[in-house]
């Protein structure tokens, strides 16, 4: 059965390769990127894959929450339903460490933006659908002062906090929705894969991107994961794994979500509604 799949950060790296692999299986792809030129090139590559002729593009800057909100509005206006959302976009190194609201770019792009986008698009996703959130092996306990822009952090520390946080809110929303919601899974696609981010941060070419793309395709489509909502898949281990203690604490997860809702409201975006 053909599925409609939205992938953020789909103009290169794991996002683009995942889109190609899903297109090769005959699915309909919605590609997000920051540059319309890169989006057009990516759409051409994905469209050329055998079995796929339906590719749509959405251009938005996920570092600004009003742009995330507009992206969600555009998708809702164009799509009656969405089968799979893959929140793949992420950032580590950036020449501009904070956005227009004074918030750390890694926290916004890696955690708050996918949270807002997911909240806004949940009404389109049935309980048979799936939301995949790109996490990482790098996890650090979350400091809510960083999330509110009141405390600065090194890019490495902010990145690690952002990646534990995305796994935390994945579990929190899964608990909220229960059996009436889509499957929510966070995933470390593999450490030090051959992405632009890894090249910039570590100066290494990295491992085969297919390691990450293949697990995303499996998590998106395979029946074996239909009952794994709220869980964290560590592809370095090849299995689901527990989060560190701070990530499993219900009070800390709830506090994180409340802090993000406050940041979103203060940034001028309407507080996300629950499904």
Secondary structure, DSSP 8 states (H G I E B T S, - for coil): ---EEEESS-SSHHHHHHHHHHHHTT-EEEEEES-HHHHHHHHHHHHTSTT---EEEEE--TTSHHHHHHHHHHHHHH-S--SEEEE----S--S--B-TTS-BHHHIIIIIHHHHHHHHHGGGS-TT-EEEEE--S------HHHHTTSS---HHHHHHHHHHHHHHHHHHHHHHHGGGS-EEEEEE--TTBS-HHHHHHH----B-THHHHHHHHHHHH-GGGTT-TT-EEETTTTEEE---HHHH-HHHHHHHHHHHHHHHHHTTS------
